[in-house]
Every structure is written in structure tokens, then in C-alpha cells.
Amino acid sequence: MIKNKPEAYGISSDNLLCMVQELETFVEDIHSISVVCDNDVIFSKCIQPYTEEPMQMLHSFSKSMNSIAVGIAIDEGKLHLDDLVIDYFKEYLPEEYDKRIDQLTVRNLLTMAANSCRLSTCFRGVTDSWITHYFTYKLPHDPGTVFQYDTGASYMLSSLVTKTMHKNVLALMKERVLKPMGITDIEWLESPEGNTVGGWGLYLKTPDIAKIAILLANMGKWNGKTLIPEEYLKEATRKQIDTPEEKYPVCGYGYQYWITADHSFGVYGAFGNVIVVNPEKKLAVAITAGASDKNGNPNRLISKIVNEKLFIPTERGTLETDVDGEKKLKKYLDDLCLPYPEGAKNSCLEGKWFDKTLSFEENDRKIQSIEINRKTENELLINFHLKDRLVSVEAGFENWITQEAVFDDPHHFLNSFSYAFKDDKTLVIKQYWLNMSGYDIYTLHFQDDSVNGMIITSVKLGGAVPIELSGNFSFSIPAKRFNSKGDKSSSKTFTRPFLDTRPEATN
């Protein structure tokens, strides 16, 4: 919670409270907020049901971390900004390619003035060389002339690090940066070629994200030791190229960092996974979230709020302790919780539906049937019968119940559930995927003695996608309680960690 008194760092508790309130008002689905200054965490708050323990999927946040590895290679003379990319990858060039690629430099990749391989999805289904695949794209402009968001460029940078440093980005970062900071829990997806994917696929715990914020606020120094080459980071975090105002209303782009104002820069990952840094004040704010863009791009909203409410009014120098202000801030942080489904904890008709099996036609979610049972007055037990296993979970009323439950990707194993009856015939169950930016809402519409089916609204990796499942009830023996791995006689057991190379949505 509040680990150090804000005023001791020249930061007003009132300003912090105002910032948090603004973030909560305009940026939906925030999972954590951390504020750091100098070498210390002022406060770090995970918002229920999120906690510090699970690693968070950070999407394009990865790009800025990838840039650090590039900076180390450049600092050691293994790579140079004006090196031609094809000089390292001539054996990967396809027979037919845009000859302007011959002029593509490391600097062009860093500033996203290279290609049009915009999202990580461009690699979906590519099982051989991602490097070769990148070279198949036609350049929209001459290299170095126009900013064009390019996740593929980040992968190429990662490949260059592997080529020149003889270890991939994750291994290099662990050795040079993360281990000295005490960060041991980290995962990063790899390509079929064995390269760290670079532009996405990074997972870190919330306390470790706060450490990265401290590192950047101190321009690459950790407890006085330089972990990121200082000159490189200075260049990386100042404007190197203009960005289209209508699409990217920020102050420009550096080397895989966004310039958010004259005095600050940002690390941007999709859905509001952001660090905003003011190096002059050695001050930074780190956010994890699963926000949509209904109020505007969440990353830019976060940067705007942090800059206006915290960075600009903040003057360094010790302030008098504000006991009342600190209490108000603490109470507000203590009360933060993601919204439960709205409604009642019981239905007068639930006895007609519980302890029965609801079977579904074949569907993309591979849910064959579910059983809903009353566990306690405030809890439901829900059994999901999937194609190859049974997953049992508990859902609380006005309470989040967290458990391990593998639905599809065993890497995203930690989930939290809450429920409510919207009305007597409508049950709503909300599921947060605590390892990623998103949630599912299951809405079951019942009749007096039957069911119309279930609508699953997935709000993750790119927006809300409703899926309607038709089904029918049949009587069954009341369901037994299974753990998340299911019954040994009928269910498949998964182990973790599990990483696949399916590209994820980035921004």
C-alpha cells in the first residue's frame, strides 16, 4: 500500500489522490497502480481481484524492454545504429523482395520507420523463418522517412541482438539487467527460430514492473549502478521521429519509447499497460490494465492524466507531512475493487435449474456442458465440462474468488469469479483472467423449466466479442467438486509454465 510518505519526496498526497481518481474515472478496468520516486516505491496498489503474485501479460510494453537489449549491444560495439539490416540476414532474404529493404538500418527499425508489419498477428501461422517473412512485406515508404507502427521491426531488433550477442534478448536481459535488480519471475515468448519475440509476449509481476519504473526514472541506474547504457537511453527516450497527430497524438517517438510530453516519456502496452516517466524529477507511474478505448486510447489517457495531475504540479523538495491527505489517499486505495456483476445473490427460481446439466451444441469455446450448484449462501460452484477435461470453479456474490483453472491456454491459469442474478431468470457470472488483460461474462437466460442458452462476452485481446451458445437442460446427479486439474479418471492434466508462440494483440 503506501510504503513511503509522499510529502517526503516533494509529492502532495492530494495530487496523488486526484491522479488516482482521474485514472479510475476515465480508464476502465485498471488492475494496478504504482508510483515510484528516486529509488523507492511510494505506493503500489493491486485492485481486487488482482494481486502482486501472478505475472501480467504486458503486450507492447515488451518493445521498450527489447530496446534496452539493443542498447546494450550498441554500447558494446556489436551493433551500430546505421548498420544495414540485410548485412546480418542475407541468407534469409526471399527471392523476391522490395529492394528498398537493402537500405533498411537498425535506426529505422528502432524508430519504426521501416516496414508495415504492423501487428504481431502478421506472424500468425508462420512456422518457419519469421525473419524471411518480414522481408516479404512491401515498404509503404522509403526507409527512415515516415513513422509506421511496426511490431515486426521489434522482432527484427530482437533477432539482431541474438545474432550479435550470441544469446537471445530474454537471456541477455536476465543476465545484465533483471538479475541485478532481483527480478527472477519473467517469461517472454519465443519465435520458431528461438528468438525472443521482442515486440510482445512479455510477462512480469506487478512489483517487478514497479522496479522497471524505478530503473527508467533513474535513467538506467539501479542503486547507483548503471544497467542501461546512459547515452543510449537518453537518445531512446527523446523524439527521433514525428508521429501522425491524427492517429498518435503524442509528442513523437524515440527508440521504441513514446514521447508523451516535453518532460516525460512512456512505455506503452495495449489496454493500458503503461509506465510514464519524468526523469527530471526521477518520478514514474506504472499501470497495468485491461482497458478499452471507449474514452479514447487508454495509453494516451493515462499519460495525459499523469502529466497533468502529478508531473506538472509537482515540485521536488520536502513538503510538510499531510496526515489527513495521506489518510484520504489510503482509504481511497483500500476501497478500490473491480466491479462485481450487478444484481441479487439468489433467484426464487434457481432450484429449478441448479444440480442439472446444461448441454451445448459444438462451439469454439469447447464447452460441452456446465453444472451450477449452490455451495453456500454467497457462493456458487460451477463445473465446466470441456472437450478434454473438467474445470470446477467457485464464484462469490459481491466477492471475488480466485483459483487455478485451465480453460484453454495453460499459461493463463489463474482466474477469479463473481456472480449475481440480474433478475430471477438471468444469471451473470464474471471471470477475470488474472494473467492477461481481459475478462469473460457468462449470461444465462432461463425459462421456468428450461434455458434459452448462454451468451459469453469475451472482453480481451482486442475488444468485446459475444458468443451465443444454444443448449438444453437435462437432469443429472448433483455434480461433485473437482479441482482445477479435474478428475484423474476422465480429465487431462496440465503442467505449467506453458508458452506457445501464438501472437497476441499489441498496441
Steps between C-alpha positions, in 0.01 A plus 500: 500500500652839594859399565654845534354838590442693176585841645849378589561485124347836430177342376162607632267226626214711361658500153545124516137452605382728220705302248366163618142629494545629146648170388211307657247730336632501145699174466288192560620170638825612664676207667782673687651843563857559622668835563879510541750776568877493524573139599182441699141389454264761647200273462400195302140386488356192331127537448288201596495227378850570368794438733878534483560130443396409144710615209322745271493487122640840397455503121701776324657606830743234380633728227664741744660212691623360171654840424712474815661183365569677170662784694734258677607352165562849359691611809732203465564571132334179381231697319482851355205727428587540133577135432305356207261232621553272198872479577404276791229301325594457132434127520140574608407722205222355282549481124258785449505796739468880502851620407458802729560250781865511395514849658326403824707585811491414870399861566200458264385196696535679833299802385237292316586660172559170329212278384128440536494175698278683748375243751632176640218326315708534182698198629195289579532160338861559391686191619831545321708821484337814634802697372435388143131573546576856608699558181201399287309817594500792260618824658234773506769771492873535453683387816546771759248745359164430667393351833297182450413289806687177440504214750696293251785752531527415869537134412778584256677698773475200729645281223790743461576476872506120477727517195751742649494410871470123450208477740140601465349814653348323799830334594689827456248700703503244780878512520565874461188672639243284673715281725687801647156649582380183671245425226481123457139442396485588132375327187528608140369312197738370235470466123550169318855624435572520874510879512314692771202646312601849613189703426254311720469190718666632820366400843606668828363528853366836620782563755755437226324743266544760775872414503521562127332837562769586757773397256361727228433790740870485587601481133631147513658501846406252772633580847765713335613229254447561128302214346384678183762694302421861594573663165291246315204543737517879468475466122237227523269716713515822298314569177668339202207514259161672477184293535177568306302735725159371395589142590768539766438827688823490694821698468689251288685171519849405611666160485194287593387759757213749466568866573197609704588863581798735503605360835393137485502176301293186506517123476177396327333158498148437368198551727673740739813310602714809534790668674515880480837647603622846594879456521559860615309429820599129512129432518296232323154344504440140393155370406371156402153481354257337261347827380302552181515811285144615568636823653792525259826311478568390862877539472472861395230568758724365775795710381286813483361452851839418653665798334226747593417379851837390629801601293422865423391615849765303680798692630782300649593586854368377830145603584338503842339169589131503410342249739143564384597488133686173549199349683266599216737351244536177699124460546434556131765245403372249757148519356600444138345189349399401149122497459302189585205392286196703605197328646378270779675201658197272462219425258167357609522270198856374542380169648362409157837544330767407751634145528420445134716471192478766231633350177611706201540446133857490370665842540836675469539519878484118519249516785291185477290561812491679835350427839417769752460420867446704814802454726413754770263790534752725327684257272429290194689193378520483122626197308611564142514177297744571219587271213795342677462584867286631783566839659332578834488855634334698775332837453420743783221753538652848542824315547775379270610138543836425339616153397714315250287393207628405156243573229702528180858620524667341805715811534191702594406283792398742776140621501263682734119468496201694631128463428161670536143446383415792274138391546334175604556346156844642416825385661820697430843352578812714452844344459823699514803342336764614748796427273375712213308814413143390486193329634204287398135557589268197490134596476249216537137565408257252659136420451285349775624149432741540211777721371542717194873448503801703608676803358874529569635850454880494484663836569867431433765531233321745281149567627168349594400196297164343590459128434150351526478135607170321464425215737253304705465363851503139602475357850819366649651384822617806692852582388801412710767749592807472278823690519623703207684203352190288497430140590787265425272246339359733240703818473822613348760642732703807403822620645632851490669719399390454141592737224389490141590735218155611403528874440290719725333830424731792560472877492 
